[in-house]
Each structure stands twice: as C-alpha cells, then as structure tokens.
Amino acid sequence: MSALYVLWHVHSYDGSAEKMLAVTGGSQQDRVQGGMQSIANAIAAQLGDAVRLNAPVRTINQDEKGVTVIADTLTVRAQRVIATAPPPLASHIQYNPPLPTDKALLLQRITAGVERLDQRCDRLR
C-alpha cells in the first residue's frame, strides 16, 4: 500500500486518522453481520426470478426514451440502469452513446482491490 493511498484515505475522513481507525464512533464501529454479501443475497431473495445469473451484460444502449441492456441470454428495457460491475469488467461493456473518454480510460486502467505499488508501476510502463 502506497503512502499516497494512505494519505488519500486520511484526507477522505476530514483529515482525521483517529476517526478512520477508531472502533467506537469511527468508521470501524459498525459491521454487517454475515458480511456485505449478505446484503446482496437478501436483495436477490426479495427480487426472486428477476435476478438473472450467468447473463453477462454486453451492451448498454441509452436513448431519449430509456435504456436497453443486452446480455447473452436476454434483453431488458428500462427507464434507468445502475451499472455496478467492477471497473475492469465494466470496461468490456459497449456503451451507446459511448462513455466520455476520460471515464472509458479510467475503467480500462483502474484495478479492483489493492495492489502493490511496484505492480502498478510495472503495469503502467
């Protein structure tokens, strides 16, 4: 983990490393019982058959009437879409109209999770 990464996180907590690391009254105080995946599982259980697994999204088309999401096994029309794929996967979705250049480049280059600084430098060379 780089010093820049740590400083960015400290800054995001109003410059207070104490609040960031504090168990009582800080960001480490509350945890989700069962982990964060339990939230997604509970939502999926409520949505039932509306949740489609093993259907990767390939294209998201947006027009003045809404959004069309095209996956391998289905096509869905909606008013809005929230794309929550990790950036490396989201960069493989075709967007129409195309994403702004800076956003598309970010999705192509950002990594999921934490990587060592030397790995990031090697990847950027």
Buried (B, 14 or more C-beta within 10 A) or exposed (E): EBEEEEEEEBEEBEEEBEBBEBEEEBEEEEEEEEEEEEEEEEEEEEEEEEEBEEEEBEEBBBEEEEBBBBBEEEEBEEEEBEEEBEBEBBBEBEBEEEBEEEBBEBBEEEEEEEEEEEEBEEEEE
